[in-house]
């Protein structure tokens, strides 16, 4: 039976991936993951299965076509919310350079921290600094989350 989804469970699940090596297109805790794989893995822990299986994707995330694949997938499965209302357990999607597509994601763990996977490093919890905040392209909440922490 699936446990109730709370912000505390989301944060605990995300932190469970800390130290997982970076591996493009992977989503296996303690084996390898990229930023999308991290969000997919936390989803599986919360809901029991993948929301959808992404097609193979390159590191440039279709920048040539301008397709916002990550934002569109987030909108299909997560609940959009105002960036000003970010809370622990939310997913944030980033546009790393102005004018480029959004292609990085993280899970918020507190008022000023997030867990993410980035190339050439293991999954880590870092400060959600102004540098990151300026690059947020969208904020989302997992479905059916209890607001209590």
Backbone as JSON Lines, residues from 0, in Angstrom:
{"i":0,"aa":"X","n":[0.84,-1.18,0.0],"ca":[0.0,0.0,0.0],"c":[0.89,1.25,0.0]}
{"i":1,"aa":"X","n":[0.57,2.21,-0.85],"ca":[1.35,3.43,-0.97],"c":[1.16,4.31,0.27]}
{"i":2,"aa":"X","n":[2.28,4.8,0.79],"ca":[2.22,5.71,1.93],"c":[1.73,7.08,1.46]}
{"i":3,"aa":"X","n":[1.21,7.84,2.41],"ca":[0.74,9.19,2.14],"c":[1.94,10.07,1.74]}
{"i":4,"aa":"X","n":[1.78,10.88,0.71],"ca":[2.86,11.75,0.23],"c":[2.87,13.04,1.04]}
{"i":5,"aa":"X","n":[3.97,13.25,1.75],"ca":[4.16,14.48,2.52],"c":[5.44,15.15,2.06]}
{"i":6,"aa":"X","n":[5.56,16.42,2.37],"ca":[6.79,17.14,2.03],"c":[7.99,16.49,2.72]}
{"i":7,"aa":"X","n":[7.79,16.04,3.94],"ca":[8.87,15.39,4.67],"c":[9.35,14.13,3.94]}
{"i":8,"aa":"X","n":[8.42,13.33,3.44],"ca":[8.79,12.12,2.68],"c":[9.54,12.46,1.41]}
{"i":9,"aa":"X","n":[9.11,13.52,0.73],"ca":[9.79,13.93,-0.51],"c":[11.23,14.33,-0.22]}
{"i":10,"aa":"X","n":[11.42,15.16,0.8],"ca":[12.77,15.6,1.16],"c":[13.62,14.42,1.59]}
{"i":11,"aa":"X","n":[13.07,13.53,2.39],"ca":[13.8,12.34,2.83],"c":[14.21,11.49,1.63]}
{"i":12,"aa":"X","n":[13.29,11.31,0.69],"ca":[13.6,10.53,-0.51],"c":[14.71,11.21,-1.33]}
{"i":13,"aa":"X","n":[14.61,12.51,-1.53],"ca":[15.63,13.24,-2.3],"c":[16.99,13.13,-1.63]}
{"i":14,"aa":"X","n":[17.03,13.31,-0.33],"ca":[18.31,13.21,0.38],"c":[18.89,11.81,0.33]}
{"i":15,"aa":"X","n":[18.04,10.81,0.16],"ca":[18.52,9.43,0.02],"c":[19.37,9.22,-1.22]}
{"i":16,"aa":"X","n":[19.27,10.12,-2.2],"ca":[20.05,10.02,-3.43],"c":[21.42,10.71,-3.31]}
{"i":17,"aa":"X","n":[21.65,11.44,-2.23],"ca":[22.92,12.16,-2.08],"c":[24.08,11.16,-2.17]}
{"i":18,"aa":"X","n":[25.06,11.53,-2.97],"ca":[26.23,10.68,-3.19],"c":[26.12,9.8,-4.43]}
{"i":19,"aa":"X","n":[24.93,9.69,-5.01],"ca":[24.76,8.89,-6.23],"c":[25.57,9.53,-7.36]}
{"i":20,"aa":"X","n":[26.42,8.75,-8.04],"ca":[27.24,9.34,-9.12],"c":[26.37,9.86,-10.27]}
{"i":21,"aa":"X","n":[26.9,10.87,-10.96],"ca":[26.22,11.39,-12.13],"c":[26.36,10.39,-13.28]}
{"i":22,"aa":"X","n":[25.26,10.12,-13.94],"ca":[25.27,9.31,-15.16],"c":[24.11,9.77,-16.03]}
{"i":23,"aa":"X","n":[24.44,10.28,-17.2],"ca":[23.45,10.8,-18.13],"c":[22.38,9.76,-18.44]}
{"i":24,"aa":"X","n":[21.12,10.12,-18.35],"ca":[19.93,9.33,-18.63],"c":[19.66,8.22,-17.62]}
{"i":25,"aa":"X","n":[20.4,8.13,-16.54],"ca":[20.19,7.07,-15.56],"c":[19.26,7.54,-14.44]}
{"i":26,"aa":"X","n":[18.7,6.57,-13.71],"ca":[17.82,6.88,-12.58],"c":[17.82,5.73,-11.58]}
{"i":27,"aa":"X","n":[19.03,5.41,-11.08],"ca":[19.18,4.34,-10.09],"c":[19.93,4.87,-8.87]}
{"i":28,"aa":"X","n":[19.24,4.95,-7.76],"ca":[19.83,5.47,-6.53],"c":[21.1,4.69,-6.18]}
{"i":29,"aa":"X","n":[22.15,5.4,-5.82],"ca":[23.46,4.87,-5.44],"c":[24.21,4.22,-6.59]}
{"i":30,"aa":"X","n":[23.63,4.22,-7.81],"ca":[24.29,3.64,-8.98],"c":[24.64,4.75,-9.97]}
{"i":31,"aa":"X","n":[23.63,5.54,-10.38],"ca":[23.86,6.63,-11.31],"c":[22.58,7.36,-11.64]}
{"i":32,"aa":"X","n":[22.68,8.66,-11.83],"ca":[21.5,9.47,-12.16],"c":[21.92,10.8,-12.76]}
{"i":33,"aa":"X","n":[21.0,11.4,-13.48],"ca":[21.13,12.8,-13.87],"c":[20.01,13.55,-13.15]}
{"i":34,"aa":"X","n":[19.84,14.82,-13.43],"ca":[18.84,15.6,-12.68],"c":[17.42,15.1,-12.92]}
{"i":35,"aa":"X","n":[17.1,14.73,-14.15],"ca":[15.77,14.18,-14.44],"c":[15.6,12.83,-13.75]}
{"i":36,"aa":"X","n":[16.65,12.02,-13.76],"ca":[16.6,10.72,-13.11],"c":[16.36,10.83,-11.62]}
{"i":37,"aa":"X","n":[16.9,11.86,-11.0],"ca":[16.67,12.1,-9.58],"c":[15.18,12.35,-9.32]}
{"i":38,"aa":"X","n":[14.57,13.23,-10.09],"ca":[13.15,13.53,-9.91],"c":[12.32,12.27,-10.21]}
{"i":39,"aa":"X","n":[12.67,11.55,-11.27],"ca":[11.96,10.31,-11.6],"c":[12.08,9.29,-10.47]}
{"i":40,"aa":"X","n":[13.29,9.16,-9.89],"ca":[13.49,8.2,-8.82],"c":[12.7,8.53,-7.57]}
{"i":41,"aa":"X","n":[12.64,9.81,-7.22],"ca":[11.85,10.23,-6.07],"c":[10.37,9.96,-6.37]}
{"i":42,"aa":"X","n":[9.92,10.26,-7.58],"ca":[8.53,9.96,-7.97],"c":[8.24,8.47,-7.77]}
{"i":43,"aa":"X","n":[9.14,7.6,-8.25],"ca":[8.92,6.14,-8.11],"c":[8.81,5.75,-6.64]}
{"i":44,"aa":"X","n":[9.65,6.35,-5.8],"ca":[9.58,6.03,-4.37],"c":[8.24,6.47,-3.77]}
{"i":45,"aa":"X","n":[7.74,7.58,-4.22],"ca":[6.48,8.12,-3.68],"c":[5.24,7.41,-4.22]}
{"i":46,"aa":"X","n":[5.25,7.13,-5.53],"ca":[4.04,6.65,-6.2],"c":[4.12,5.21,-6.71]}
{"i":47,"aa":"X","n":[5.3,4.59,-6.64],"ca":[5.43,3.19,-7.0],"c":[5.81,2.88,-8.43]}
{"i":48,"aa":"X","n":[5.77,3.86,-9.33],"ca":[6.1,3.61,-10.73],"c":[6.47,4.94,-11.38]}
{"i":49,"aa":"X","n":[7.11,4.88,-12.55],"ca":[7.42,6.11,-13.27],"c":[6.13,6.76,-13.78]}
{"i":50,"aa":"X","n":[6.1,8.08,-13.78],"ca":[4.97,8.81,-14.36],"c":[4.95,8.57,-15.87]}
{"i":51,"aa":"X","n":[6.12,8.59,-16.48],"ca":[6.29,8.26,-17.9],"c":[7.76,7.94,-18.09]}
{"i":52,"aa":"X","n":[8.05,7.17,-19.11],"ca":[9.45,6.87,-19.43],"c":[9.89,7.84,-20.51]}
{"i":53,"aa":"X","n":[10.89,8.67,-20.22],"ca":[11.3,9.64,-21.23],"c":[12.01,8.95,-22.38]}
{"i":54,"aa":"X","n":[11.89,9.51,-23.57],"ca":[12.68,8.98,-24.68],"c":[14.15,9.3,-24.45]}
{"i":55,"aa":"X","n":[15.02,8.66,-25.18],"ca":[16.45,9.0,-25.09],"c":[16.6,10.5,-25.34]}
{"i":56,"aa":"X","n":[17.48,11.11,-24.61],"ca":[17.68,12.55,-24.77],"c":[19.17,12.86,-24.71]}
{"i":57,"aa":"X","n":[19.53,13.9,-25.45],"ca":[20.93,14.31,-25.48],"c":[21.17,15.33,-24.37]}
{"i":58,"aa":"X","n":[22.42,15.62,-24.14],"ca":[22.75,16.6,-23.11],"c":[22.24,18.0,-23.48]}
{"i":59,"aa":"X","n":[22.05,18.27,-24.76],"ca":[21.59,19.61,-25.15],"c":[20.07,19.76,-25.11]}
{"i":60,"aa":"X","n":[19.33,18.68,-24.79],"ca":[17.87,18.73,-24.61],"c":[17.16,19.45,-25.74]}
{"i":61,"aa":"X","n":[17.51,19.16,-26.96],"ca":[16.82,19.71,-28.14],"c":[16.92,21.23,-28.23]}
{"i":62,"aa":"X","n":[18.06,21.76,-27.84],"ca":[18.23,23.22,-27.91],"c":[18.05,23.75,-29.32]}
{"i":63,"aa":"X","n":[18.44,22.97,-30.32],"ca":[18.32,23.43,-31.71],"c":[16.86,23.66,-32.09]}
{"i":64,"aa":"X","n":[15.95,22.82,-31.57],"ca":[14.53,22.97,-31.93],"c":[13.79,23.92,-30.99]}
{"i":65,"aa":"X","n":[14.36,24.2,-29.83],"ca":[13.71,25.07,-28.86],"c":[12.6,24.39,-28.1]}
{"i":66,"aa":"X","n":[12.51,23.08,-28.2],"ca":[11.47,22.31,-27.51],"c":[11.7,22.32,-26.0]}
{"i":67,"aa":"X","n":[10.69,22.71,-25.25],"ca":[10.79,22.77,-23.79],"c":[10.34,21.43,-23.18]}
{"i":68,"aa":"X","n":[11.04,20.35,-23.51],"ca":[10.64,19.0,-23.1],"c":[10.54,18.85,-21.58]}
{"i":69,"aa":"X","n":[11.49,19.38,-20.84],"ca":[11.47,19.21,-19.38],"c":[10.31,19.98,-18.75]}
{"i":70,"aa":"X","n":[10.09,21.2,-19.16],"ca":[8.97,21.98,-18.62],"c":[7.63,21.36,-18.99]}
{"i":71,"aa":"X","n":[7.51,20.89,-20.22],"ca":[6.26,20.27,-20.65],"c":[5.97,18.99,-19.86]}
{"i":72,"aa":"X","n":[7.0,18.18,-19.62],"ca":[6.81,16.95,-18.82],"c":[6.43,17.31,-17.38]}
{"i":73,"aa":"X","n":[7.07,18.33,-16.83],"ca":[6.73,18.75,-15.47],"c":[5.26,19.18,-15.39]}
{"i":74,"aa":"X","n":[4.8,19.9,-16.39],"ca":[3.4,20.35,-16.41],"c":[2.42,19.19,-16.56]}
{"i":75,"aa":"X","n":[2.85,18.1,-17.21],"ca":[1.97,16.94,-17.37],"c":[1.79,16.16,-16.07]}
{"i":76,"aa":"X","n":[2.81,16.16,-15.21],"ca":[2.78,15.27,-14.04],"c":[2.82,15.96,-12.68]}
{"i":77,"aa":"X","n":[3.27,17.18,-12.66],"ca":[3.37,17.93,-11.41],"c":[2.4,19.11,-11.46]}
{"i":78,"aa":"X","n":[2.18,19.73,-10.32],"ca":[1.27,20.87,-10.23],"c":[2.07,22.17,-10.23]}
{"i":79,"aa":"X","n":[1.9,23.01,-11.27],"ca":[2.62,24.29,-11.31],"c":[2.25,25.15,-10.11]}
{"i":80,"aa":"X","n":[3.21,25.94,-9.65],"ca":[2.97,26.86,-8.54],"c":[3.85,28.08,-8.7]}
{"i":81,"aa":"X","n":[3.52,29.18,-8.03],"ca":[4.34,30.38,-8.12],"c":[5.72,30.15,-7.48]}
{"i":82,"aa":"X","n":[6.74,30.67,-8.12],"ca":[8.1,30.55,-7.58],"c":[8.16,31.17,-6.18]}
{"i":83,"aa":"X","n":[7.42,32.23,-5.96],"ca":[7.43,32.89,-4.65],"c":[6.89,31.99,-3.54]}
{"i":84,"aa":"X","n":[6.17,30.93,-3.91],"ca":[5.58,30.03,-2.91],"c":[6.35,28.73,-2.76]}
{"i":85,"aa":"X","n":[7.61,28.69,-3.19],"ca":[8.42,27.47,-3.07],"c":[8.44,26.96,-1.64]}
{"i":86,"aa":"X","n":[8.39,25.63,-1.51],"ca":[8.4,25.0,-0.21],"c":[9.21,23.71,-0.31]}
{"i":87,"aa":"X","n":[9.62,23.17,0.81],"ca":[10.35,21.91,0.83],"c":[9.53,20.86,0.11]}
{"i":88,"aa":"X","n":[10.21,20.07,-0.73],"ca":[9.54,19.02,-1.48],"c":[9.11,19.43,-2.87]}
{"i":89,"aa":"X","n":[9.23,20.69,-3.22],"ca":[8.86,21.14,-4.55],"c":[9.98,20.84,-5.55]}
{"i":90,"aa":"X","n":[9.6,20.77,-6.81],"ca":[10.55,20.57,-7.91],"c":[10.73,21.91,-8.6]}
{"i":91,"aa":"X","n":[11.97,22.26,-8.87],"ca":[12.24,23.48,-9.63],"c":[12.99,23.1,-10.91]}
{"i":92,"aa":"X","n":[12.64,23.78,-11.99],"ca":[13.26,23.56,-13.28],"c":[13.99,24.85,-13.65]}
{"i":93,"aa":"X","n":[15.2,24.69,-14.16],"ca":[16.06,25.85,-14.42],"c":[16.37,26.02,-15.89]}
{"i":94,"aa":"X","n":[16.51,27.29,-16.27],"ca":[17.02,27.7,-17.57],"c":[18.43,28.22,-17.25]}
{"i":95,"aa":"X","n":[19.45,27.4,-17.55],"ca":[20.8,27.73,-17.1],"c":[21.39,28.97,-17.78]}
{"i":96,"aa":"X","n":[20.91,29.28,-18.99],"ca":[21.35,30.5,-19.66],"c":[20.14,31.19,-20.25]}
{"i":97,"aa":"X","n":[20.1,32.52,-20.17],"ca":[18.97,33.25,-20.73],"c":[18.77,32.92,-22.2]}
{"i":98,"aa":"X","n":[17.52,32.72,-22.59],"ca":[17.21,32.44,-23.98],"c":[17.36,30.98,-24.38]}
{"i":99,"aa":"X","n":[17.9,30.14,-23.49],"ca":[18.05,28.72,-23.79],"c":[16.88,27.96,-23.16]}
{"i":100,"aa":"X","n":[16.71,26.72,-23.58],"ca":[15.62,25.92,-23.01],"c":[15.93,25.55,-21.57]}
{"i":101,"aa":"X","n":[14.9,25.2,-20.83],"ca":[15.06,24.74,-19.45],"c":[15.51,23.28,-19.49]}
{"i":102,"aa":"X","n":[16.62,22.97,-18.83],"ca":[17.12,21.61,-18.9],"c":[17.8,21.13,-17.62]}
{"i":103,"aa":"X","n":[17.47,21.7,-16.51],"ca":[18.01,21.24,-15.24],"c":[16.89,21.26,-14.2]}
{"i":104,"aa":"X","n":[16.91,20.28,-13.29],"ca":[15.87,20.21,-12.26],"c":[16.49,19.86,-10.92]}
{"i":105,"aa":"X","n":[15.79,20.24,-9.86],"ca":[16.23,19.96,-8.5],"c":[14.99,19.83,-7.61]}
{"i":106,"aa":"X","n":[15.21,19.3,-6.41],"ca":[14.14,19.19,-5.43],"c":[14.5,20.05,-4.23]}
{"i":107,"aa":"X","n":[13.59,20.95,-3.88],"ca":[13.81,21.88,-2.76],"c":[13.77,21.08,-1.45]}
{"i":108,"aa":"X","n":[14.73,21.35,-0.57],"ca":[14.78,20.64,0.72],"c":[14.54,21.56,1.91]}
{"i":109,"aa":"X","n":[14.48,22.84,1.67],"ca":[14.24,23.81,2.73],"c":[14.15,25.2,2.14]}
{"i":110,"aa":"X","n":[14.07,26.19,2.99],"ca":[13.9,27.57,2.52],"c":[15.03,28.02,1.59]}
{"i":111,"aa":"X","n":[16.22,27.47,1.77],"ca":[17.34,27.92,0.95],"c":[18.27,26.78,0.56]}
{"i":112,"aa":"X","n":[17.71,25.6,0.29],"ca":[18.53,24.45,-0.1],"c":[17.79,23.58,-1.09]}
{"i":113,"aa":"X","n":[18.57,22.82,-1.86],"ca":[18.0,21.9,-2.85],"c":[18.94,20.73,-3.04]}
{"i":114,"aa":"X","n":[18.39,19.62,-3.52],"ca":[19.17,18.45,-3.91],"c":[19.12,18.38,-5.43]}
{"i":115,"aa":"X","n":[20.29,18.18,-6.06],"ca":[20.31,18.05,-7.51],"c":[21.5,17.21,-7.96]}
{"i":116,"aa":"X","n":[21.41,16.76,-9.21],"ca":[22.48,16.02,-9.86],"c":[22.99,16.89,-10.99]}
{"i":117,"aa":"X","n":[24.29,17.08,-11.03],"ca":[24.87,17.9,-12.1],"c":[26.11,17.18,-12.63]}
{"i":118,"aa":"X","n":[26.32,17.31,-13.91],"ca":[27.41,16.6,-14.59],"c":[28.74,16.75,-13.86]}
{"i":119,"aa":"X","n":[29.49,15.67,-13.81],"ca":[30.83,15.6,-13.2],"c":[30.82,15.67,-11.68]}
{"i":120,"aa":"X","n":[29.67,15.42,-11.05],"ca":[29.61,15.44,-9.59],"c":[28.51,14.49,-9.12]}
{"i":121,"aa":"X","n":[28.64,13.97,-7.91],"ca":[27.54,13.14,-7.36],"c":[26.38,14.02,-6.93]}
{"i":122,"aa":"X","n":[25.23,13.4,-6.7],"ca":[24.07,14.13,-6.19],"c":[24.47,14.8,-4.88]}
{"i":123,"aa":"X","n":[24.05,16.03,-4.72],"ca":[24.46,16.82,-3.57],"c":[23.34,17.75,-3.14]}
{"i":124,"aa":"X","n":[23.35,18.13,-1.86],"ca":[22.45,19.17,-1.36],"c":[23.25,20.46,-1.3]}
{"i":125,"aa":"X","n":[22.73,21.49,-1.95],"ca":[23.44,22.77,-2.04],"c":[22.51,23.91,-1.65]}
{"i":126,"aa":"X","n":[23.11,25.07,-1.45],"ca":[22.32,26.27,-1.16],"c":[21.55,26.69,-2.41]}
{"i":127,"aa":"X","n":[20.32,27.07,-2.22],"ca":[19.51,27.64,-3.29],"c":[19.79,29.15,-3.3]}
{"i":128,"aa":"X","n":[20.92,29.49,-3.89],"ca":[21.41,30.86,-3.88],"c":[20.68,31.72,-4.91]}
{"i":129,"aa":"X","n":[20.96,33.01,-4.87],"ca":[20.38,33.92,-5.85],"c":[20.78,33.54,-7.27]}
{"i":130,"aa":"X","n":[22.0,33.0,-7.45],"ca":[22.43,32.56,-8.78],"c":[21.43,31.54,-9.31]}
{"i":131,"aa":"X","n":[21.05,30.55,-8.52],"ca":[20.07,29.55,-8.94],"c":[18.68,30.16,-9.07]}
{"i":132,"aa":"X","n":[18.28,30.97,-8.1],"ca":[16.92,31.54,-8.12],"c":[16.66,32.35,-9.39]}
{"i":133,"aa":"X","n":[17.66,33.08,-9.88],"ca":[17.49,33.89,-11.1],"c":[17.26,33.01,-12.33]}
{"i":134,"aa":"X","n":[17.59,31.75,-12.25],"ca":[17.5,30.85,-13.39],"c":[16.27,29.93,-13.36]}
{"i":135,"aa":"X","n":[15.42,30.09,-12.35],"ca":[14.23,29.23,-12.25],"c":[13.27,29.55,-13.4]}
{"i":136,"aa":"X","n":[12.91,28.49,-14.14],"ca":[11.97,28.63,-15.26],"c":[10.58,28.14,-14.86]}
{"i":137,"aa":"X","n":[10.5,27.36,-13.8],"ca":[9.21,26.86,-13.35],"c":[9.33,26.18,-12.0]}
{"i":138,"aa":"X","n":[8.26,26.26,-11.23],"ca":[8.19,25.61,-9.91],"c":[6.96,24.72,-9.91]}
{"i":139,"aa":"X","n":[7.1,23.55,-9.27],"ca":[6.05,22.54,-9.31],"c":[5.97,21.81,-7.98]}
{"i":140,"aa":"X","n":[4.8,21.26,-7.74],"ca":[4.55,20.47,-6.53],"c":[4.15,19.06,-6.97]}
{"i":141,"aa":"X","n":[4.63,18.06,-6.24],"ca":[4.17,16.69,-6.5],"c":[2.65,16.64,-6.25]}
{"i":142,"aa":"X","n":[1.93,15.77,-6.96],"ca":[0.48,15.69,-6.77],"c":[0.1,15.15,-5.39]}
{"i":143,"aa":"X","n":[-1.04,15.61,-4.88],"ca":[-1.64,15.1,-3.64],"c":[-0.7,15.14,-2.44]}
{"i":144,"aa":"X","n":[0.03,16.23,-2.31],"ca":[0.96,16.39,-1.19],"c":[0.26,17.01,-0.01]}
{"i":145,"aa":"X","n":[0.44,16.42,1.18],"ca":[-0.04,17.04,2.4],"c":[0.87,18.22,2.7]}
{"i":146,"aa":"X","n":[0.29,19.31,3.1],"ca":[1.07,20.51,3.35],"c":[1.92,20.44,4.61]}
{"i":147,"aa":"X","n":[1.58,19.59,5.55],"ca":[2.38,19.49,6.77],"c":[3.74,18.91,6.5]}
{"i":148,"aa":"X","n":[4.74,19.33,7.28],"ca":[6.09,18.8,7.11],"c":[6.4,17.84,8.2]}
